[in-house]
Amino acid sequence: MQKKSFRKNRGFTLIELLVVLAILTLLAGLVGPRVLSQLGGAKAKSAVVQIADIEKALELYKLDVGRFPNSQQGLDALVKAPAGAVGWAGPYLKGGIPKDPWGGAYLYKYPTDRGDIEILSLGSDGVVGGEGEAADINNQR
């Protein structure tokens, strides 16, 4: 007669579970901040792309009307014809004026001290200045 050995099916011990949880916590602590910092960088890159799109729309506006909209007319001139804009052939931006990646409005100024246009996102904090993700982003490279 053959001897049958029976192995008891046991679950994981408490020590084994705690070791696995400790390893997962260490991994999350190392990887988590890097992933979150990349998310902030992605928002800044998205703002740069949106500002470039708005700048191109303003160039098209200038080709049709002969000048950029002034600061009072603002970016709304890209979606709705301002008074006295002879040659306006918009809207120049489909879907309206976008919000920046943090939900704020883009600021527009023309003319600037340099005589050109300025498009500005105030970053994550919504105030002028700042560093990192809170830094202002504009088309004045």
DSSP file with accessible surface (Angstrom, degrees, kcal/mol):
  #  RESIDUE AA STRUCTURE BP1 BP2  ACC     N-H-->O    O-->H-N    N-H-->O    O-->H-N    TCO  KAPPA ALPHA  PHI   PSI    X-CA   Y-CA   Z-CA
    1    1 A M              0   0  234      0, 0.0     2,-0.3     0, 0.0     0, 0.0   0.000 360.0 360.0 360.0 134.3    0.0    0.0    0.0
    2    2 A Q        -     0   0  175      1,-0.1     2,-0.5     0, 0.0     0, 0.0  -0.611 360.0-123.4 -81.4 143.8    1.3    3.4   -0.9
    3    3 A K        -     0   0  204     -2,-0.3     2,-0.5     2,-0.0    -1,-0.1  -0.723  23.3-150.9 -85.0 125.7    1.7    6.0    1.6
    4    4 A K        -     0   0  159     -2,-0.5     2,-0.6     2,-0.0    -1,-0.0  -0.864   3.6-153.1 -97.8 127.8   -0.2    9.1    0.7
    5    5 A S        -     0   0  111     -2,-0.5     2,-0.5     2,-0.0    -2,-0.0  -0.901   7.6-155.9-101.9 128.8    1.1   12.3    2.0
    6    6 A F        -     0   0  181     -2,-0.6     2,-0.5     2,-0.0    -2,-0.0  -0.906   0.8-155.2-104.2 125.8   -1.4   15.0    2.5
    7    7 A R        -     0   0  219     -2,-0.5     2,-0.4     3,-0.0    -2,-0.0  -0.883  20.3-127.3 -96.8 131.0   -0.3   18.6    2.4
    8    8 A K        -     0   0  183     -2,-0.5     2,-0.9     1,-0.1    -2,-0.0  -0.616  19.0-127.8 -74.8 131.6   -2.5   20.9    4.3
    9    9 A N        -     0   0  167     -2,-0.4     2,-0.3     0, 0.0    -1,-0.1  -0.758  38.1-179.2 -80.4 109.8   -3.6   23.8    2.1
   10   10 A R        -     0   0  195     -2,-0.9     3,-0.1     1,-0.1     2,-0.0  -0.826  20.8-130.5-110.5 153.7   -2.7   26.8    4.2
   11   11 A G        -     0   0   65     -2,-0.3     2,-0.2     1,-0.2    -1,-0.1  -0.113  47.7 -66.0 -82.9-173.5   -3.2   30.4    3.5
   12   12 A F        -     0   0  161      1,-0.1    -1,-0.2     2,-0.0     2,-0.1  -0.519  53.0-119.4 -75.2 146.8   -0.6   33.1    3.9
   13   13 A T     >  -     0   0   52     -2,-0.2     4,-2.2     1,-0.1     5,-0.2  -0.397  24.0-109.9 -80.7 164.8    0.7   33.9    7.3
   14   14 A L  H  > S+     0   0  126      1,-0.2     4,-2.4     2,-0.2     5,-0.2   0.896 119.1  54.8 -62.2 -38.4    0.4   37.3    8.8
   15   15 A I  H  > S+     0   0  121      2,-0.2     4,-2.3     1,-0.2    -1,-0.2   0.924 106.9  50.1 -62.7 -44.1    4.1   37.8    8.5
   16   16 A E  H  > S+     0   0   92      1,-0.2     4,-2.2     2,-0.2    -1,-0.2   0.924 111.4  48.8 -62.2 -42.2    4.1   37.1    4.8
   17   17 A L  H  X S+     0   0   85     -4,-2.2     4,-2.5     1,-0.2    -1,-0.2   0.910 110.7  50.6 -64.6 -40.8    1.2   39.5    4.2
   18   18 A L  H  X S+     0   0   97     -4,-2.4     4,-2.3     2,-0.2    -1,-0.2   0.889 109.0  51.5 -66.2 -37.4    2.9   42.2    6.2
   19   19 A V  H  X S+     0   0   78     -4,-2.3     4,-2.3     2,-0.2    -1,-0.2   0.933 111.0  47.8 -63.9 -44.8    6.2   41.8    4.2
   20   20 A V  H  X S+     0   0   80     -4,-2.2     4,-2.6     1,-0.2     5,-0.2   0.934 112.2  49.5 -62.7 -43.0    4.2   42.1    0.9
   21   21 A L  H  X S+     0   0   98     -4,-2.5     4,-2.4     1,-0.2    -1,-0.2   0.900 109.8  51.7 -63.4 -38.5    2.4   45.2    2.2
   22   22 A A  H  X S+     0   0   53     -4,-2.3     4,-2.3     2,-0.2    -1,-0.2   0.921 110.2  48.5 -64.6 -41.7    5.7   46.8    3.3
   23   23 A I  H  X S+     0   0   92     -4,-2.3     4,-2.4     2,-0.2    -2,-0.2   0.936 112.1  48.7 -64.2 -44.0    7.2   46.2   -0.1
   24   24 A L  H  X S+     0   0   99     -4,-2.6     4,-2.5     1,-0.2    -1,-0.2   0.894 110.4  51.7 -63.4 -38.4    4.2   47.7   -1.9
   25   25 A T  H  X S+     0   0   98     -4,-2.4     4,-2.3    -5,-0.2    -1,-0.2   0.918 109.7  49.4 -64.7 -42.1    4.3   50.7    0.4
   26   26 A L  H  X S+     0   0  122     -4,-2.3     4,-1.7     2,-0.2    -2,-0.2   0.923 111.7  48.6 -62.5 -43.5    8.0   51.2   -0.4
   27   27 A L  H  X S+     0   0   93     -4,-2.4     4,-2.9     1,-0.2     5,-0.4   0.922 111.6  48.9 -62.9 -44.0    7.3   51.0   -4.1
   28   28 A A  H  X S+     0   0   65     -4,-2.5     4,-2.1     1,-0.2    -1,-0.2   0.892 109.8  53.1 -63.5 -36.8    4.4   53.5   -3.9
   29   29 A G  H  < S+     0   0   50     -4,-2.3    -1,-0.2    -5,-0.2    -2,-0.2   0.827 116.1  39.0 -67.7 -30.7    6.6   55.9   -1.9
   30   30 A L  H  X S+     0   0  121     -4,-1.7     4,-0.5    -5,-0.2    -2,-0.2   0.877 125.3  34.1 -85.2 -41.2    9.3   55.8   -4.5
   31   31 A V  H  X S+     0   0   81     -4,-2.9     4,-2.2    -5,-0.2     3,-0.2   0.860 105.5  69.1 -86.2 -36.2    7.2   55.8   -7.7
   32   32 A G  H  X S+     0   0   27     -4,-2.1     4,-2.5    -5,-0.4     5,-0.2   0.911  98.8  46.9 -53.5 -53.2    4.2   57.9   -6.5
   33   33 A P  H  > S+     0   0   79      0, 0.0     4,-2.2     0, 0.0    -1,-0.2   0.885 111.9  52.2 -61.1 -34.6    6.0   61.3   -6.3
   34   34 A R  H  X S+     0   0  187     -4,-0.5     4,-1.7    -3,-0.2    -2,-0.2   0.910 110.4  47.6 -67.5 -39.7    7.7   60.8   -9.7
   35   35 A V  H  X S+     0   0   89     -4,-2.2     4,-1.6     1,-0.2    -1,-0.2   0.932 112.7  49.0 -66.0 -43.3    4.3   60.0  -11.4
   36   36 A L  H  X S+     0   0  119     -4,-2.5     4,-1.7     1,-0.2    -2,-0.2   0.877 108.9  52.5 -66.3 -36.1    2.7   63.1   -9.7
   37   37 A S  H  X S+     0   0   73     -4,-2.2     4,-1.8    -5,-0.2    -1,-0.2   0.872 107.1  53.1 -68.3 -33.3    5.6   65.4  -10.8
   38   38 A Q  H  X S+     0   0  129     -4,-1.7     4,-2.1     2,-0.2    -1,-0.2   0.859 104.0  56.8 -66.8 -34.3    5.2   64.2  -14.4
   39   39 A L  H  X S+     0   0  100     -4,-1.6     4,-1.7     2,-0.2    -2,-0.2   0.934 106.8  48.7 -62.7 -43.6    1.5   65.1  -14.2
   40   40 A G  H  X S+     0   0    8     -4,-1.7     4,-1.8     1,-0.2    -1,-0.2   0.907 110.6  50.8 -62.3 -40.8    2.4   68.6  -13.3
   41   41 A G  H  X S+     0   0   31     -4,-1.8     4,-2.3     1,-0.2    -1,-0.2   0.867 106.2  55.8 -64.6 -34.9    4.8   68.8  -16.2
   42   42 A A  H  X S+     0   0   54     -4,-2.1     4,-2.3     2,-0.2    -1,-0.2   0.889 105.4  51.8 -66.4 -36.7    2.2   67.5  -18.5
   43   43 A K  H  X S+     0   0   74     -4,-1.7     4,-2.2     2,-0.2    -1,-0.2   0.916 109.7  49.1 -65.7 -41.1   -0.1   70.4  -17.6
   44   44 A A  H  X S+     0   0   31     -4,-1.8     4,-2.0     2,-0.2    -2,-0.2   0.919 111.7  48.7 -64.9 -40.9    2.6   72.9  -18.2
   45   45 A K  H  X S+     0   0  145     -4,-2.3     4,-2.1     1,-0.2    -1,-0.2   0.887 109.5  53.1 -65.6 -37.2    3.3   71.4  -21.6
   46   46 A S  H  X S+     0   0   52     -4,-2.3     4,-2.6     1,-0.2    -1,-0.2   0.905 107.4  51.4 -63.9 -39.5   -0.4   71.4  -22.4
   47   47 A A  H  X S+     0   0    0     -4,-2.2     4,-2.7     2,-0.2    -2,-0.2   0.906 107.6  52.6 -64.2 -40.0   -0.5   75.1  -21.6
   48   48 A V  H  X S+     0   0   66     -4,-2.0     4,-2.2     1,-0.2    -1,-0.2   0.923 110.9  47.5 -61.3 -42.4    2.4   75.8  -24.0
   49   49 A V  H  X S+     0   0   85     -4,-2.1     4,-2.2     2,-0.2    -2,-0.2   0.926 112.3  48.7 -66.1 -44.2    0.6   73.9  -26.8
   50   50 A Q  H  X S+     0   0   45     -4,-2.6     4,-2.5     2,-0.2    -2,-0.2   0.912 110.3  51.4 -62.9 -41.2   -2.7   75.8  -26.1
   51   51 A I  H  X S+     0   0    1     -4,-2.7     4,-2.6     1,-0.2    -1,-0.2   0.914 108.9  51.3 -62.9 -39.8   -0.9   79.2  -26.1
   52   52 A A  H  X S+     0   0   22     -4,-2.2     4,-2.2    -5,-0.2    -1,-0.2   0.907 110.0  49.9 -64.0 -38.7    0.7   78.3  -29.4
   53   53 A D  H  X S+     0   0   80     -4,-2.2     4,-2.2     2,-0.2    -2,-0.2   0.913 111.4  48.0 -65.0 -42.7   -2.7   77.5  -30.9
   54   54 A I  H  X S+     0   0    1     -4,-2.5     4,-2.4     2,-0.2    -2,-0.2   0.917 110.1  53.0 -64.1 -40.3   -4.1   80.8  -29.6
   55   55 A E  H  X S+     0   0   50     -4,-2.6     4,-2.0     1,-0.2    -2,-0.2   0.913 108.7  49.3 -62.3 -40.9   -1.1   82.6  -31.1
   56   56 A K  H  X S+     0   0  133     -4,-2.2     4,-2.0     1,-0.2    -1,-0.2   0.898 109.5  51.8 -65.2 -39.8   -1.7   81.0  -34.5
   57   57 A A  H  X S+     0   0    4     -4,-2.2     4,-2.3     1,-0.2    -2,-0.2   0.899 108.4  51.7 -63.3 -38.7   -5.4   81.9  -34.3
   58   58 A L  H  X S+     0   0    0     -4,-2.4     4,-2.5     2,-0.2    -2,-0.2   0.877 106.8  53.4 -65.4 -36.1   -4.4   85.5  -33.6
   59   59 A E  H  X S+     0   0   89     -4,-2.0     4,-2.2     2,-0.2    -1,-0.2   0.908 109.0  48.9 -64.5 -40.8   -2.1   85.5  -36.6
   60   60 A L  H  X S+     0   0   90     -4,-2.0     4,-1.9     2,-0.2    -2,-0.2   0.907 109.9  52.1 -63.6 -42.0   -5.0   84.4  -38.8
   61   61 A Y  H  X S+     0   0    0     -4,-2.3     4,-3.1     1,-0.2     5,-0.5   0.935 109.2  50.3 -57.3 -46.1   -7.1   87.2  -37.3
   62   62 A K  H  X S+     0   0   87     -4,-2.5     4,-2.2     1,-0.2    -2,-0.2   0.887 107.2  53.7 -63.2 -38.1   -4.3   89.7  -38.2
   63   63 A L  H  < S+     0   0  139     -4,-2.2    -1,-0.2     1,-0.2    -2,-0.2   0.898 116.9  37.9 -62.3 -39.1   -4.2   88.4  -41.8
   64   64 A D  H  < S+     0   0   71     -4,-1.9    -2,-0.2    -5,-0.1    -1,-0.2   0.905 129.1  29.0 -78.5 -44.2   -7.9   88.9  -42.2
   65   65 A V  H  < S-     0   0   26     -4,-3.1    -3,-0.2     2,-0.2    21,-0.2   0.742 100.3-122.1 -94.3 -24.8   -8.4   92.2  -40.2
   66   66 A G  S  < S+     0   0   59     -4,-2.2     2,-0.3    -5,-0.5    -4,-0.2   0.409  83.6  44.1  98.4  -3.0   -5.0   93.8  -40.7
   67   67 A R  S    S-     0   0   89     -6,-0.3    -2,-0.2     3,-0.0    -1,-0.2  -0.978  86.7 -95.8-160.7 163.7   -4.2   94.1  -37.0
   68   68 A F        -     0   0   14     -2,-0.3     2,-0.1     1,-0.1    -9,-0.1  -0.538  50.5 -96.9 -78.8 155.0   -4.3   92.1  -33.7
   69   69 A P        -     0   0    0      0, 0.0    -1,-0.1     0, 0.0    -7,-0.0  -0.443  45.0-116.6 -66.9 146.7   -7.3   92.7  -31.4
   70   70 A N     >  -     0   0   61      1,-0.1     4,-2.4    -2,-0.1     3,-0.2  -0.261  30.4 -95.3 -78.9 175.3   -6.5   95.2  -28.7
   71   71 A S  T  4 S+     0   0   54     39,-1.6    37,-0.1     1,-0.2     4,-0.1   0.847 124.2  54.0 -61.2 -34.9   -6.4   94.3  -25.0
   72   72 A Q  T  4 S+     0   0  185     38,-0.2    -1,-0.2     1,-0.2    37,-0.0   0.896 110.2  45.6 -68.6 -40.1  -10.0   95.5  -24.5
   73   73 A Q  T  4 S+     0   0   41     -3,-0.2     3,-0.5     1,-0.1     4,-0.4   0.875  96.4 172.9 -68.4 -36.1  -11.3   93.3  -27.3
   74   74 A G    ><  -     0   0   13     -4,-2.4     3,-1.4     1,-0.2     4,-0.1   0.011  54.3 -39.3  63.6-165.2   -9.3   90.4  -25.9
   75   75 A L  G >  S+     0   0   11      1,-0.3     3,-2.1    31,-0.2     4,-0.3   0.683 122.8  81.1 -71.7 -16.0   -9.3   86.8  -27.0
   76   76 A D  G >> S+     0   0  110     -3,-0.5     4,-2.2     1,-0.3     3,-1.6   0.776  76.8  73.5 -60.1 -23.7  -13.1   87.0  -27.5
   77   77 A A  G <4 S+     0   0    2     -3,-1.4    -1,-0.3    -4,-0.4    -2,-0.2   0.705  87.2  63.7 -64.4 -15.9  -12.4   88.7  -30.8
   78   78 A L  G <4 S+     0   0    0     -3,-2.1    14,-3.6     1,-0.1    15,-0.7   0.701 115.6  26.6 -79.7 -19.6  -11.3   85.2  -32.1
   79   79 A V  T <4 S+     0   0   46     -3,-1.6     2,-0.4    -4,-0.3    -2,-0.2   0.594 127.2  37.8-116.7 -17.9  -14.8   83.8  -31.6
   80   80 A K  S  < S-     0   0  161     -4,-2.2    -1,-0.3    11,-0.0    12,-0.0  -0.993  87.5-111.8-140.0 128.5  -17.1   86.8  -32.0
   81   81 A A        -     0   0   52     -2,-0.4     2,-0.1    -3,-0.1    -3,-0.1  -0.387  32.7-140.4 -63.2 122.3  -16.5   89.7  -34.4
   82   82 A P    >   -     0   0   25      0, 0.0     3,-1.6     0, 0.0     6,-0.1  -0.428  35.1 -81.6 -77.0 160.1  -15.6   92.9  -32.6
   83   83 A A  T 3  S+     0   0   96      1,-0.2     3,-0.1    -2,-0.1     0, 0.0  -0.367 115.9  15.9 -61.0 133.8  -17.1   96.2  -33.7
   84   84 A G  T 3  S+     0   0   65      1,-0.2     2,-1.5    -3,-0.1    -1,-0.2   0.591  81.2 137.4  80.6  11.1  -15.1   97.7  -36.6
   85   85 A A    X   -     0   0   14     -3,-1.6     3,-1.6     2,-0.0     2,-0.3  -0.620  36.5-168.1 -91.4  79.8  -13.2   94.5  -37.5
   86   86 A V  T 3  S+     0   0  126     -2,-1.5    -3,-0.0     1,-0.2     0, 0.0  -0.515  71.9  22.8 -71.0 128.2  -13.5   94.7  -41.3
   87   87 A G  T 3  S+     0   0   44      1,-0.3    -1,-0.2    -2,-0.3   -21,-0.1   0.411  79.9 159.2  96.8   0.0  -12.6   91.5  -42.9
   88   88 A W    <   +     0   0   60     -3,-1.6    -1,-0.3     1,-0.1    -7,-0.1  -0.338  11.3 173.1 -59.6 127.5  -13.2   89.3  -39.9
   89   89 A A        +     0   0   70     -2,-0.1    -1,-0.1   -28,-0.1   -28,-0.0  -0.091  39.3 131.7-128.8  34.2  -13.7   85.7  -41.1
   90   90 A G        +     0   0   20    -13,-0.1     2,-0.1   -29,-0.0   -11,-0.1   0.026  54.9 137.2 -82.9-169.5  -13.9   83.8  -37.8
   91   91 A P        -     0   0   87      0, 0.0   -12,-0.2     0, 0.0   -13,-0.1   0.384  46.4-177.2 -74.4 147.7  -14.4   82.1  -35.6
   92   92 A Y        +     0   0   31    -14,-3.6     2,-0.4     1,-0.2   -13,-0.2   0.575  69.3  50.2 -93.9 -14.4  -10.7   81.4  -35.5
   93   93 A L  S >  S-     0   0   25    -15,-0.7     3,-1.1   -36,-0.1     2,-0.3  -0.988  80.0-138.9-126.0 121.5  -10.9   79.0  -32.5
   94   94 A K  T 3  S+     0   0  206     -2,-0.4   -15,-0.0     1,-0.2    -2,-0.0  -0.573  88.4  20.3 -76.0 138.4  -13.4   76.1  -32.6
   95   95 A G  T 3  S-     0   0   91     -2,-0.3    -1,-0.2   -16,-0.1   -16,-0.1   0.575 118.4 -89.9  82.8   7.7  -15.1   75.5  -29.3
   96   96 A G  S <  S-     0   0   27     -3,-1.1   -20,-0.0   -18,-0.1    -2,-0.0  -0.218  73.7 -27.3  84.7-176.1  -14.4   78.9  -27.9
   97   97 A I  S    S-     0   0   48      1,-0.1    -2,-0.0    -4,-0.0   -21,-0.0  -0.621  71.7-129.5 -76.1 123.6  -11.5   80.2  -25.9
   98   98 A P        -     0   0   40      0, 0.0     8,-0.5     0, 0.0     2,-0.2  -0.331  12.1-124.1 -73.2 155.1  -10.0   77.3  -23.9
   99   99 A K        -     0   0  127      6,-0.1     6,-0.2     1,-0.1     5,-0.1  -0.633  35.7-101.2 -85.8 155.2   -9.3   77.4  -20.2
  100  100 A D    >   -     0   0    8      4,-3.3     3,-2.6    -2,-0.2    -1,-0.1  -0.264  43.8 -92.8 -70.8 167.7   -5.7   76.7  -19.1
  101  101 A P  T 3  S+     0   0   35      0, 0.0    -1,-0.1     0, 0.0   -57,-0.1   0.698 128.0  53.5 -59.4 -16.4   -5.0   73.2  -17.7
  102  102 A W  T 3  S-     0   0   50      2,-0.1     3,-0.1   -59,-0.1    -2,-0.1   0.337 123.0-103.1 -98.9   6.0   -5.7   74.5  -14.2
  103  103 A G  S <  S+     0   0   49     -3,-2.6     2,-0.1     1,-0.3    21,-0.0   0.480  80.4 126.3  90.1   3.1   -9.1   75.9  -15.1
  104  104 A G        -     0   0   30     19,-0.1    -4,-3.3     1,-0.1    -1,-0.3  -0.442  63.0-102.4 -90.0 166.4   -8.0   79.6  -15.3
  105  105 A A        -     0   0   57     -6,-0.2    17,-0.3    -2,-0.1     2,-0.3  -0.616  32.6-115.3 -85.5 146.1   -8.5   82.0  -18.1
  106  106 A Y        -     0   0   15     -8,-0.5     2,-0.3    -2,-0.3    15,-0.2  -0.627  29.2-135.4 -75.9 138.6   -5.7   82.9  -20.5
  107  107 A L  E     -A  120   0A  80     13,-3.1    13,-2.6    -2,-0.3     2,-0.4  -0.766  19.2-163.2 -96.3 144.0   -4.7   86.6  -20.2
  108  108 A Y  E     -A  119   0A  27     -2,-0.3     2,-0.4    11,-0.2    11,-0.2  -0.987   9.0-179.5-131.6 137.4   -4.1   88.6  -23.4
  109  109 A K  E     -A  118   0A  91      9,-2.2     9,-1.9    -2,-0.4     3,-0.2  -0.995   7.9-160.5-139.6 130.8   -2.4   91.9  -23.9
  110  110 A Y  S    S+     0   0   58     -2,-0.4   -39,-1.6     1,-0.4   -38,-0.2  -0.894  73.2  24.9-155.4 131.7   -1.8   93.9  -27.0
  111  111 A P  S    S-     0   0   82      0, 0.0    -1,-0.4     0, 0.0     6,-0.1   0.598  79.4-173.7 -81.0 155.9    0.2   96.1  -27.5
  112  112 A T    >   -     0   0   19      4,-1.3     3,-1.3    -3,-0.2     5,-0.0  -0.403  46.6 -89.8 -97.2-179.7    2.9   95.2  -25.0
  113  113 A D  T 3  S+     0   0  163      1,-0.3    -1,-0.0    -2,-0.1    -3,-0.0   0.816 132.2  50.6 -61.3 -29.5    6.0   97.2  -24.2
  114  114 A R  T 3  S-     0   0  171      2,-0.1    -1,-0.3     3,-0.0     3,-0.1   0.503 117.6-115.6 -85.7  -7.2    7.7   95.3  -26.9
  115  115 A G  S <  S+     0   0   46     -3,-1.3     2,-0.1     1,-0.3    -2,-0.1   0.502  81.8  96.7  88.7   3.1    4.9   96.0  -29.4
  116  116 A D  S    S-     0   0   49      1,-0.1    -4,-1.3    -5,-0.0    -1,-0.3  -0.429  78.9 -79.9-113.3-170.1    3.8   92.4  -29.8
  117  117 A I        -     0   0    6     -6,-0.1     2,-0.4    -2,-0.1    -7,-0.2  -0.596  32.9-157.8 -92.7 153.2    1.1   90.2  -28.3
  118  118 A E  E     -A  109   0A  48     -9,-1.9    -9,-2.2    -2,-0.2     2,-0.4  -0.995   7.6-174.8-131.9 128.6    1.3   88.4  -25.0
  119  119 A I  E     -A  108   0A   0     -2,-0.4    20,-1.2   -11,-0.2     2,-0.4  -0.992  17.7-173.4-119.9 128.7   -0.7   85.4  -24.0
  120  120 A L  E     -AB 107 138A  22    -13,-2.6   -13,-3.1    -2,-0.4     2,-0.4  -0.972  23.9-166.6-135.4 134.5   -0.3   84.3  -20.4
  121  121 A S  E     - B   0 137A   0     16,-3.1    16,-2.5    -2,-0.4   -15,-0.1  -0.966  19.2-146.4-109.4 135.5   -1.4   81.5  -18.1
  122  122 A L     >> -     0   0   32     -2,-0.4     5,-0.6   -17,-0.3     4,-0.5   0.360  38.6-131.4 -85.0   6.5   -0.9   82.2  -14.4
  123  123 A G  T >45 -     0   0    2      1,-0.2     3,-0.6     2,-0.2    -1,-0.3  -0.209  49.9 -37.5  76.9-165.8   -0.1   78.5  -13.6
  124  124 A S  T 345S+     0   0   53      9,-1.9    -1,-0.2     1,-0.2    10,-0.2   0.790 135.9  51.3 -70.3 -26.5   -1.5   76.4  -10.9
  125  125 A D  T 345S-     0   0   69     -3,-0.4    -1,-0.2     2,-0.2    -2,-0.2   0.665  96.1-135.8 -88.5 -15.1   -1.7   79.1   -8.2
  126  126 A G  T <<5 +     0   0   44     -3,-0.6     2,-0.3    -4,-0.5    -3,-0.2   0.655  68.4 102.9  73.5  13.4   -3.6   81.7  -10.4
  127  127 A V  S   <S-     0   0   85     -5,-0.6    -1,-0.2     7,-0.2    -2,-0.2  -0.915  82.3 -86.7-126.2 158.4   -1.4   84.6   -9.4
  128  128 A V  S    S+     0   0  117     -2,-0.3     2,-0.1    -3,-0.1    -6,-0.1  -0.325  94.6   8.1 -63.9 138.4    1.5   86.4  -11.1
  129  129 A G        +     0   0   30      1,-0.1    -2,-0.2    -2,-0.0     2,-0.1  -0.441  68.9 140.9  89.4-163.9    4.9   84.8  -10.6
  130  130 A G        -     0   0   46      5,-0.2     6,-0.3    -2,-0.1     2,-0.3  -0.361  40.3-106.6 111.3 168.2    5.6   81.6   -8.9
  131  131 A E  S >  S-     0   0  176      4,-0.2     3,-1.7    -2,-0.1     2,-0.1  -0.905  73.3  -2.1-130.8 160.0    7.9   78.6   -9.3
  132  132 A G  G >  S-     0   0   69     -2,-0.3     3,-1.4     1,-0.3     0, 0.0  -0.386 134.9  -5.9  63.8-131.0    7.6   75.1  -10.5
  133  133 A E  G 3  S+     0   0   85      1,-0.3    -9,-1.9    -2,-0.1    -1,-0.3   0.750 136.8  58.9 -69.3 -22.0    4.0   74.2  -11.4
  134  134 A A  G <  S+     0   0   20     -3,-1.7    -1,-0.3   -11,-0.2    -7,-0.2   0.511  82.1 116.5 -84.6  -2.7    2.8   77.6  -10.1
  135  135 A A  S <  S-     0   0   30     -3,-1.4   -11,-0.2     1,-0.1    -5,-0.2  -0.340  72.8-107.8 -68.7 147.0    5.1   79.4  -12.6
  136  136 A D        -     0   0   47     -6,-0.3     2,-0.4   -13,-0.1   -14,-0.2  -0.448  29.4-154.0 -70.4 147.4    3.5   81.7  -15.2
  137  137 A I  E     +B  121   0A  27    -16,-2.5   -16,-3.1    -2,-0.1     2,-0.3  -0.993  23.9 157.4-125.7 128.6    3.6   80.4  -18.8
  138  138 A N  E     -B  120   0A  54     -2,-0.4   -18,-0.2   -18,-0.2   -87,-0.0  -0.859  52.4-108.4-142.1 178.8    3.5   82.7  -21.8
  139  139 A N  S    S+     0   0   11    -20,-1.2     2,-1.7    -2,-0.3   -19,-0.1   0.432  89.1  99.5 -89.6   1.8    4.3   83.1  -25.4
  140  140 A Q              0   0   35    -21,-0.3    -1,-0.1     0, 0.0    -2,-0.1  -0.531 360.0 360.0 -88.1  71.9    7.3   85.4  -24.7
  141  141 A R              0   0  189     -2,-1.7    -2,-0.1     0, 0.0     0, 0.0  -0.326 360.0 360.0 -73.5 360.0   10.0   82.8  -25.0
